[in-house]
Amino acid sequence: MKYTKTTMYFATEGKSTEEITDKAVYLLGGYTLTKHQGGWEGDNHIVEEESFSLEFILTQPRAEEIRELANYIKDKFNQSEVWVTKQDITNTIY
């Protein structure tokens, strides 16, 4: 069977992800949330940030729902962007 894995990458500014994960279940039926720690150089100091990836394994295209969730995340966490990647995968489930 063919599946599509969609992943969203975003930061939360330290806020809870509960509303996002609830909305992900409502729109897409489920999710996997992974926490990351990252950093970069900014204005003569290191900026460290906690960020997340939210993954969905889908059997049918859900572009409208994914766009709705990405925009919700942007608004909720005051982010300028949410990165979204899509990967077609073929998997055998045993």
N, C-alpha and C positions, 0 to 999 in steps of 0.2 A: 504494500500500500504506500502511496505517496503522501508525504506530509510537508507542511511548511512551518519552519521555525522562525518566528518573528521575535526580535529582541529590541527593547527600548532601554536606552541609557540616560540617566538623569541624576541630578543632585537634589537634595531636599532642604538644604539650609538647616539641618538638625531637626526638622519636623517629622512627625509620625507618618508612616506609609500606609496606615490602616485604611484610610478612605480610598486610596489608590487601589489597594488590593481588593477591597470590596467592590469597587467599580469594575475592576478587571474580571472578577467572577461574574458580575451582572452582564457585562458586554460580551465576554469571550468564553465564559464557562470555567475558567481556571487559570492558573499562573504558576511560575516559579520565580521567586524573588531572591536575588543574590546581592549581598552587601560588599562594597569595594572600598579601599582606601587609596587615595591618589594624591599627587602633589605636582606643583609646577613652580617655576620661578616667576615672580611678579614684583614689580617695583622694588627691587633690591632686597627682597626677602622671599622665603619659601612659603607658598600657600598650600596648605594641606586641606583635603576635603573628603568627606565620606560621600560616596555615591552608590548608585544601585543599578542593577540590570533586572528587567522584568521580561520573562520569556513566556511565549505561548507556542504550543505545538497544535497546529490547526490542520484539518483535512479539507477545508474549503476557504477560498479567499474571503477576508473580512476587512477589507481596506477602510470602509466607512467607520467601523467600530474602532479600529486601530488609530485612525486619525482623530476620532473623538477622544479617545483615552490620552493620546499624546498631547492634544490641546488642553485637556483637563489637567494633566501633570504640569504643563507649562504655567498655567494660571495658578494652580494650587501652590506651587513652590517658587513662583516668580522667576522662572527660568526663561532665557532668551531662545532656547532651543531644546528639543529632545531628539536625540539621535535614534533612528529606527533602522534596523537591518533586517533583511529577509533572506532565508536560505532554504532552498528546496532540498529535502532529504528523503531518502528511501530507506526504510528500516523494516526489519523482520522482528516481530514481537514473539517471544517464546513463552 
